[in-house]
Amino acid sequence: MIRCAIAAGLALALGACATTPDVAAPARPDAKSYAVTQDAMGDVDAALASAAAGGKRVLVVFGANWCHDSTALAGWLATPRFAALVAERYELVFVNVGLPQTGDGHNLAVARRFGLEEMKGTPALLVLTPEGEPVNLDTAASWRNAASRSEDAIFAELKALAGLPDDIAKEAGPGVNIHIKGNNAGCLFALSPEGPWYAKIDDLPGIKGGVRFDIRGSRETPWRCVAAGIYALQQAGAMVGFVSDPAN
């Protein structure tokens, strides 16, 4: 009976992690960065103070070393490409949350402080302004599949969440909306929710460097389509100012 209870608990935890490891998945970095600290709330407060002094945002990653999605995300953040972005735009804090899926969660008050009321899976990723305002509360819990995301998709979202400096954002003004939808057959892009829809974002009229675009998806929009749109815009030299509602 004890063995069965342990197995059931582990299965529940892995399911909320959110997937079991895929042996066929491409190689990815892995880091056990979720140390148990004496004062996780104090760690976040210190990061907020540093962010205010340095004109950055705070990147809080809630996870656990038992979860392969958590360690995969931590692994990417430790690579030179991500470390450079983090050093320039973020103060990074890892918060160990234990096993919230089974009722054995830790430091959940930190998440609730910033509006993340439930921790149904790990990891969760929350970006805060220096004033402690969450930037991505609607998508913070969607990182449970981090191990399945590509390097470029993760980098593109973190770059977008880093935000534009105030002077650039003011100059850019409101972005041109790009609407995205997709399914297993592919992704489609349009300048209006009614279309016309294009299979390549490069085919949309007016795509050029120096213009700011806001990505508009829905809860049904696959994350890979959002990431593909961000990447294509950045390759064209355009700015991505706002990303709404990636599904997964």
ZAMARGU-4260 file (C-alpha; in steps of 0.2 Angstrom, whole numbers, plus 5000, padded with zeros to 4 digits):
<rodrens>
0) 5000/5000/5000 | 5014/5012/5004 | 5023/5008/4988 | 5007/5011/4978 | 5004/5028/4987
5) 5021/5034/4983 | 5019/5029/4965 | 5002/5038/4964 | 5010/5053/4971 | 5024/5053/4959
10) 5013/5051/4944 | 5002/5065/4950 | 5018/5076/4952 | 5025/5072/4935 | 5008/5074/4926
15) 5007/5092/4933 | 5025/5095/4928 | 5017/5094/4914 | 5023/5079/4904 | 5034/5064/4907
20) 5052/5065/4900 | 5052/5061/4881 | 5067/5050/4877 | 5066/5055/4859 | 5067/5074/4863
25) 5082/5084/4857 | 5096/5086/4870 | 5094/5102/4881 | 5103/5109/4896 | 5098/5104/4913
30) 5101/5113/4930 | 5095/5110/4948 | 5094/5129/4952 | 5079/5128/4964 | 5089/5128/4981
35) 5080/5129/4997 | 5083/5146/5005 | 5079/5153/5022 | 5069/5168/5015 | 5062/5167/4998
40) 5052/5182/5000 | 5067/5192/5005 | 5076/5186/4990 | 5062/5193/4979 | 5062/5209/4988
45) 5081/5211/4986 | 5079/5207/4967 | 5065/5221/4966 | 5077/5233/4974 | 5091/5229/4962
50) 5079/5230/4947 | 5073/5247/4952 | 5091/5253/4954 | 5096/5246/4937 | 5081/5249/4926
55) 5077/5231/4924 | 5063/5218/4927 | 5063/5204/4939 | 5061/5186/4932 | 5055/5174/4946
60) 5055/5156/4941 | 5045/5145/4953 | 5050/5126/4952 | 5058/5111/4959 | 5073/5100/4956
65) 5063/5085/4955 | 5053/5092/4939 | 5061/5090/4922 | 5052/5105/4915 | 5059/5115/4929
70) 5077/5109/4927 | 5076/5111/4908 | 5071/5129/4910 | 5084/5133/4923 | 5097/5124/4911
75) 5092/5136/4897 | 5094/5151/4908 | 5111/5146/4913 | 5118/5145/4895 | 5128/5160/4888
80) 5114/5166/4876 | 5101/5167/4890 | 5113/5173/4903 | 5117/5188/4892 | 5099/5193/4891
85) 5096/5190/4909 | 5111/5201/4914 | 5105/5215/4903 | 5087/5215/4906 | 5082/5205/4922
90) 5086/5201/4940 | 5083/5182/4941 | 5076/5173/4956 | 5073/5154/4958 | 5060/5150/4971
95) 5058/5132/4976 | 5040/5127/4978 | 5042/5109/4983 | 5027/5098/4977 | 5012/5110/4976
100) 5003/5097/4965 | 5001/5085/4980 | 4998/5098/4994 | 5016/5099/4999 | 5020/5116/4992
105) 5033/5128/4999 | 5035/5147/4997 | 5017/5148/4989 | 5015/5165/4998 | 5028/5172/4986
110) 5017/5167/4971 | 5001/5173/4979 | 5009/5190/4984 | 5010/5194/4965 | 4993/5187/4960
115) 4997/5169/4956 | 4984/5161/4967 | 4986/5143/4962 | 5001/5132/4958 | 4994/5117/4949
120) 5010/5113/4940 | 5029/5117/4939 | 5038/5128/4933 | 5029/5144/4933 | 5037/5160/4927
125) 5033/5177/4932 | 5040/5194/4926 | 5038/5209/4938 | 5041/5227/4935 | 5053/5235/4948
130) 5037/5241/4957 | 5031/5223/4959 | 5018/5223/4946 | 5016/5207/4936 | 5019/5208/4917
135) 5013/5191/4912 | 5001/5185/4925 | 4989/5177/4912 | 5003/5166/4905 | 5014/5163/4921
140) 5007/5146/4924 | 5009/5140/4906 | 5027/5135/4907 | 5023/5118/4914 | 5029/5111/4897
145) 5046/5121/4897 | 5055/5105/4892 | 5045/5103/4876 | 5048/5121/4870 | 5062/5125/4859
150) 5077/5136/4864 | 5071/5150/4851 | 5053/5150/4858 | 5059/5152/4876 | 5071/5166/4871
155) 5059/5175/4861 | 5046/5176/4875 | 5059/5181/4888 | 5065/5195/4876 | 5047/5201/4873
160) 5043/5200/4892 | 5059/5210/4896 | 5050/5225/4888 | 5056/5240/4879 | 5065/5255/4887
165) 5052/5269/4891 | 5060/5281/4878 | 5059/5268/4864 | 5041/5262/4869 | 5035/5280/4869
170) 5043/5283/4852 | 5036/5267/4845 | 5018/5271/4851 | 5004/5258/4850 | 5009/5243/4840
175) 5002/5236/4824 | 4991/5221/4828 | 4996/5204/4821 | 4983/5191/4824 | 4988/5172/4825
180) 4979/5156/4824 | 4984/5138/4820 | 4982/5120/4822 | 4992/5104/4818 | 4992/5109/4800
185) 5001/5125/4802 | 5000/5143/4808 | 4991/5158/4800 | 4994/5177/4802 | 4983/5192/4798
190) 4982/5211/4801 | 4964/5209/4805 | 4954/5195/4815 | 4944/5193/4799 | 4959/5190/4788
195) 4965/5189/4775 | 4976/5175/4782 | 4994/5171/4777 | 5004/5156/4780 | 5020/5166/4782
200) 5021/5182/4793 | 5034/5189/4780 | 5019/5190/4767 | 5009/5202/4777 | 5009/5220/4770
205) 5020/5232/4780 | 5031/5220/4788 | 5048/5230/4790 | 5061/5235/4802 | 5058/5248/4814
210) 5039/5246/4816 | 5032/5239/4832 | 5020/5225/4831 | 5008/5218/4845 | 5005/5199/4844
215) 4987/5194/4846 | 4982/5176/4850 | 4969/5167/4859 | 4968/5153/4872 | 4967/5141/4857
220) 4982/5148/4848 | 4997/5136/4849 | 5012/5143/4857 | 5023/5137/4843 | 5014/5149/4831
225) 5016/5164/4843 | 5035/5160/4844 | 5036/5158/4826 | 5028/5175/4823 | 5040/5184/4836
230) 5055/5176/4828 | 5050/5181/4811 | 5047/5199/4816 | 5063/5200/4825 | 5072/5193/4810
235) 5064/5207/4799 | 5071/5220/4812 | 5054/5224/4819 | 5050/5227/4837 | 5038/5216/4847
240) 5029/5226/4860 | 5015/5215/4867 | 5011/5197/4866 | 4993/5191/4872 | 4987/5174/4877
245) 4999/5161/4871 | 4990/5144/4874 | 5004/5133/4879
</rodrens>
